[in-house]
Amino acid sequence: MAQTIYGLCTLTSLACAWMLLSSYRRNRVRLLFWSGLCFIGLSVNNVLLVLDKLVFPQVDLLQWRLACALVALLLLLFGLIYENK
């Protein structure tokens, strides 16, 4: 059951990133770009979660997952601040 949930979370975040970035290509609203980059980072975080919990359970990838999530959210925060000016 965990494999299904982790896989669906990864696919959902990839779909969100794809939709945000394709919308950015059409409309050129830069907040869509920053949101798309955030979701790419969250997708990588989900892939690391799958690798951590299912593929390599003996290896602890928690620090990498947290760093990836931090970078993703900092990209979104930067975009929110930068676009407010």
C-alpha positions as CSV (number, residue, x, y, z in Angstrom):
1,M,0.0,0.0,0.0
2,A,2.9,2.4,0.8
3,Q,4.3,1.9,-2.7
4,T,1.1,3.0,-4.2
5,I,0.7,6.1,-2.1
6,Y,4.4,7.2,-2.6
7,G,4.1,6.6,-6.3
8,L,0.8,8.6,-6.6
9,C,2.3,11.5,-4.6
10,T,5.3,11.6,-6.9
11,L,3.1,11.5,-10.0
12,T,0.8,14.2,-8.6
13,S,3.7,16.6,-7.8
14,L,5.2,15.9,-11.3
15,A,1.8,16.6,-12.9
16,C,1.5,19.9,-10.9
17,A,5.0,21.0,-12.0
18,W,4.2,20.2,-15.6
19,M,0.9,22.1,-15.6
20,L,2.4,25.1,-13.8
21,L,5.4,25.3,-16.2
22,S,3.3,24.8,-19.3
23,S,1.0,27.6,-18.1
24,Y,4.0,29.7,-17.5
25,R,5.1,29.1,-21.1
26,R,1.7,30.3,-22.4
27,N,1.2,33.3,-20.0
28,R,4.6,34.4,-18.9
29,V,3.5,35.0,-15.3
30,R,6.7,34.5,-13.3
31,L,5.0,33.3,-10.2
32,L,3.9,30.2,-12.2
33,F,7.6,29.7,-13.0
34,W,8.6,29.8,-9.3
35,S,5.7,27.5,-8.3
36,G,6.7,25.1,-11.0
37,L,10.3,25.0,-9.8
38,C,9.0,24.4,-6.3
39,F,6.9,21.4,-7.4
40,I,9.9,20.0,-9.3
41,G,11.8,20.1,-6.0
42,L,8.9,18.5,-4.2
43,S,8.9,15.8,-6.9
44,V,12.5,15.1,-6.3
45,N,11.7,15.0,-2.6
46,N,9.1,12.3,-3.3
47,V,11.5,10.3,-5.4
48,L,14.0,10.4,-2.6
49,L,11.2,9.3,-0.3
50,V,10.6,6.3,-2.5
51,L,14.3,5.5,-2.6
52,D,14.6,5.9,1.1
53,K,11.7,3.8,2.2
54,L,11.3,1.2,-0.5
55,V,14.5,0.8,-2.6
56,F,17.2,1.4,0.0
57,P,15.6,0.9,3.5
58,Q,19.0,0.4,5.1
59,V,20.3,3.9,4.0
60,D,19.0,7.0,5.7
61,L,18.2,9.7,3.1
62,L,16.4,12.0,5.6
63,Q,18.9,14.8,5.4
64,W,18.8,14.8,1.6
65,R,15.0,14.8,1.6
66,L,14.9,17.7,4.1
67,A,17.4,19.7,2.1
68,C,15.5,19.1,-1.1
69,A,12.2,20.2,0.5
70,L,13.9,23.3,1.9
71,V,15.3,24.3,-1.4
72,A,11.9,23.8,-3.1
73,L,10.1,25.9,-0.5
74,L,12.8,28.6,-0.6
75,L,12.4,28.8,-4.4
76,L,8.7,29.4,-3.8
77,L,9.3,31.9,-1.1
78,F,11.9,33.8,-3.2
79,G,9.3,33.9,-6.1
80,L,6.6,35.2,-3.8
81,I,8.9,38.0,-2.4
82,Y,10.5,38.8,-5.7
83,E,7.2,39.1,-7.6
84,N,5.7,41.3,-4.9
85,K,8.2,44.2,-5.8
